[in-house]
Amino acid sequence: MEHSDVVPGPGLRSLRLESLRNIRRLDLAFDTQPLLLTGANGAGKTSVLEAIYLLARGRTFRGTKAGPLTTQGESYTRIEGVYQSSDHDVVRLRYVKEGATASRDIHPPLWLETSGADWRSPLQVKLVGENPQILLDGEPSLRRRFLDWNVFHVEHRFAQIHKDFTRVLMQRNAAIRSGGGQHGLWDRSFIALAESMDRRRAAFHAEWRACFLDLRDDYPFLHGADLRYRRGWPDGRELGETLASLADQESARGYTLAGPSRADFRVEPGEGRRGFSRGQAKIVVALLQLAAERVHRAHGREPVIWLLDDLEAELDRTMAERLWNAFGSTGNQVIATRVATDGDPGIFGDTKSLTMFHVEHSG
Ligand SMILES: Nc1ncnc2c1ncn2[C@@H]1O[C@H](COP(=O)(O)OP(=O)(O)OP(=O)(O)O)[C@@H](O)[C@H]1O
């Protein structure tokens, strides 16, 4: 792998994997250029992205259907990475999974506060992976999680508010189920925390939407499309009043029916459109990530590493090139994958200073 002479900006400098899926051992050194991982189907390209994601987030992005992380026949998985932050600090990250126990260490430990520890990491990633359309079509809880992760990265205090809200919501739900109208006792703190969460989500959404609308202009199919946020109770109505009107239904159903736990966001296609094709949905999700990153950068956050898994899949060449350029123009570190048995860079070939690494099948 080539190394560039320029002083490296923030980014992952090295990665070492042991016993992750079909990868028994892999050492990678990174430079400042976009990295393209090529390889045949099943070679382990996605597993390399997964390793970086595990270091950053402490969990995988693959569902249980992908099976165990640890290479069959091995007893543990170990991932180590060296990240250089914008301040030029060198941070070492390690993720180890042995049986059902996983742990992640970060040295030096940067965060003294525990609040939101799960979400915090000096190494940040944003992924455009397989099946991105699930964010648009899947359960609202997926979108709330996505939204809240992004809100947290604007304001870290959000994690504590979120935690407090979740606790009060559970207590309120338990009171609803036990009958006797006791849940009203929780309503004051429930409403205060709900409003506090909603204010932060709405503030993030306003900035996020502005960035999304700006990015949208490069994609004609998105003409007239919009990004809407729903707070979880009707506009123009107090949450207390809404809860009062839902009291009978809440008793019958046994849980809270309004508030931030019912919030959602939606990308509305422009006039005359009912929905998005798979390729279009992928572009939309990529733009949501790009827009969120713009908001985070505007708030002085550490740049994320883009993990782009098979960006070309589902996209025509024009769209794939346009998106690739959009990620490249952020100036962030980019790590992408491409199915190719001979290391052919395809649409990425026009990229000035691209580093390629061919992942060989070893399983
Ligand atoms: N625990 C495990 N032990 C051994 N091999 C595993 C384990 N889990 C997954 N695998 C294999 O590892 C490979 C992982 O492939 P991965 O999805 O990373 O490849 P890819 O190069 O991204 O492929 P594609 O181009 O098809 O998306 C698959 O062949 C899978 O069968």
The ligand as an SDF file (V2000), in Angstrom:
LIG
                    3D

 31 33  0  0  0  0  0  0  0  0999 V2000
  -17.9390  -17.1050   12.1660 N   0  0  0  0  0  0  0  0  0  0  0  0
  -17.4930  -17.3210   10.9270 C   0  0  0  0  0  0  0  0  0  0  0  0
  -16.4770  -18.1840   10.6880 N   0  0  0  0  0  0  0  0  0  0  0  0
  -16.0030  -18.3790    9.4430 C   0  0  0  0  0  0  0  0  0  0  0  0
  -16.4890  -17.7470    8.3490 N   0  0  0  0  0  0  0  0  0  0  0  0
  -17.5070  -16.8900    8.5210 C   0  0  0  0  0  0  0  0  0  0  0  0
  -18.0720  -16.6230    9.8000 C   0  0  0  0  0  0  0  0  0  0  0  0
  -19.0570  -15.7190    9.6610 N   0  0  0  0  0  0  0  0  0  0  0  0
  -19.1210  -15.4250    8.3510 C   0  0  0  0  0  0  0  0  0  0  0  0
  -18.1990  -16.1340    7.6630 N   0  0  0  0  0  0  0  0  0  0  0  0
  -17.9050  -16.0810    6.2180 C   0  0  0  0  0  0  0  0  0  0  0  0
  -17.1110  -14.9330    6.0250 O   0  0  0  0  0  0  0  0  0  0  0  0
  -17.4240  -14.3140    4.8010 C   0  0  0  0  0  0  0  0  0  0  0  0
  -17.7830  -12.8770    5.1340 C   0  0  0  0  0  0  0  0  0  0  0  0
  -18.0050  -12.2480    4.0080 O   0  0  0  0  0  0  0  0  0  0  0  0
  -18.2020  -10.6990    3.8390 P   0  0  0  0  0  0  0  0  0  0  0  0
  -19.6630  -10.4200    3.8530 O   0  0  0  0  0  0  0  0  0  0  0  0
  -17.3410   -9.9360    4.7450 O   0  0  0  0  0  0  0  0  0  0  0  0
  -17.6220  -10.6470    2.3670 O   0  0  0  0  0  0  0  0  0  0  0  0
  -17.7080   -9.5770    1.2310 P   0  0  0  0  0  0  0  0  0  0  0  0
  -16.3530   -9.5960    0.6160 O   0  0  0  0  0  0  0  0  0  0  0  0
  -18.2160   -8.3000    1.7390 O   0  0  0  0  0  0  0  0  0  0  0  0
  -18.7600  -10.2720    0.2630 O   0  0  0  0  0  0  0  0  0  0  0  0
  -19.8590   -9.6660   -0.7390 P   0  0  0  0  0  0  0  0  0  0  0  0
  -19.1010   -9.0450   -1.8660 O   0  0  0  0  0  0  0  0  0  0  0  0
  -20.5870  -10.8980   -1.1640 O   0  0  0  0  0  0  0  0  0  0  0  0
  -20.6900   -8.7070    0.0450 O   0  0  0  0  0  0  0  0  0  0  0  0
  -18.5570  -15.1200    4.1740 C   0  0  0  0  0  0  0  0  0  0  0  0
  -18.0180  -16.0100    3.2360 O   0  0  0  0  0  0  0  0  0  0  0  0
  -19.1310  -15.8830    5.3640 C   0  0  0  0  0  0  0  0  0  0  0  0
  -19.6610  -17.1390    4.9900 O   0  0  0  0  0  0  0  0  0  0  0  0
  1  2  1  0
  2  3  1  0
  2  7  2  0
  3  4  2  0
  4  5  1  0
  5  6  2  0
  6  7  1  0
  6 10  1  0
  7  8  1  0
  8  9  2  0
  9 10  1  0
 10 11  1  0
 11 12  1  0
 11 30  1  0
 12 13  1  0
 13 14  1  0
 13 28  1  0
 14 15  1  0
 15 16  1  0
 16 17  2  0
 16 18  1  0
 16 19  1  0
 19 20  1  0
 20 21  2  0
 20 22  1  0
 20 23  1  0
 23 24  1  0
 24 25  2  0
 24 26  1  0
 24 27  1  0
 28 29  1  0
 28 30  1  0
 30 31  1  0
M  END
$$$$
